[in-house]
Amino acid sequence: MTQALPKFVTHEEFMDWYPNDGKRYELHKGVIVEMAPPTGDHENVVGFLTVQIGFQLLQMGLLYRIPKTAFVKPTESTYSPDILLINPDNLVNEPLWKKQSTVIQSTSVPLVVEVVSTNWRDDYHDKFGDYEEMGISEYWIVDYKALGGKKFIGDPKERTFSVCQLIGDEYQVTKFTGNDLIISPTFPNLKLVAQQVFDSAL
């Protein structure tokens, strides 16, 4: 007997269903996925980068915000990034923001950050493609444990901080390792080397 394919779930159905059970969920191409609980190391990296980004925002006088929990909806998926930088000036144009804290326009998202976990394919494949197609101008993939595939972080694998910058309609990826100074188009004055980010996990 053939197993029935899972029902395709829309964003609206996903948001109506979303339980208040303390767990995190995402919608991947119409399928609900429970996210593994983050480790302490993972949260250390997220916290460190959030502080660094916040400092840059203050230094540059930018009024961008970093919501604690918000969703990005490109195409048929709904993601909850590790760090989401929001441009509040465009939120008036976001039909889902007020009720569902969800953005669907690239002009609302100057930067999105994913800190790589064991489900690294999501960050390097699905989210990379979806954020690119949505037109998000900058995407950081922070692989502090060298979990990604060799074609992404080398052979032998090396802890890698990837900055994906949208040029035209495609991401151009620059990789930073060790004592490389991270170059970010959004934050040109960022004085941060990759190793500092990796060390923040400890």
TACORTA-V500331 format. One record per backbone hydrogen bond with DSSP energy under -0.5 kcal/mol. NH is the residue of the N-H (numbers start at 1). CO is the residue of the C=O. Records with the same first field share a line. If there is no record, write none. Layout:
# TACORTA-V500331
NH->CO + CO
This chain:
# TACORTA-V500331
9->30
14->10
15->11
16->12
17->13
18->14
21->19
26->33
27->78
28->26 + 31
29->27
30->76
31->28
33->26
35->24
43->39
44->40
45->41
46->42
47->43
48->44
49->45
50->46
51->47
52->48
53->49
54->50
55->51
56->52
57->53
58->54
59->55
60->56
61->57 + 58
62->57
65->86
67->65 + 84
71->101
72->79
73->103
74->72
77->74
78->27
79->72
81->79
82->113
83->113
85->111
86->65 + 84
87->108
88->86
90->87
91->88
93->90
94->91
95->93
97->94
100->96
101->97
102->96
103->71
108->105
109->106
110->108
111->85
112->138
113->83
114->140
116->114 + 142
120->118
122->119
123->119
124->120
125->121
126->121
127->122
128->122
129->125
130->126
131->127
132->128
133->129
134->130
135->131
136->131
137->109
139->164
140->112
141->162
142->114 + 140
143->141 + 160
144->142
146->143
152->149
153->149
154->150
158->153
160->143
161->176
162->141 + 160
163->174
164->139 + 162
165->163 + 172
166->137
167->165 + 170
168->166
169->167
170->167
172->165
173->171
174->163
176->161
180->177
182->180 + 192
184->182 + 187
190->187
192->190
194->180
195->178
196->193
197->193
198->194
199->195
200->196 + 197
201->198
202->199
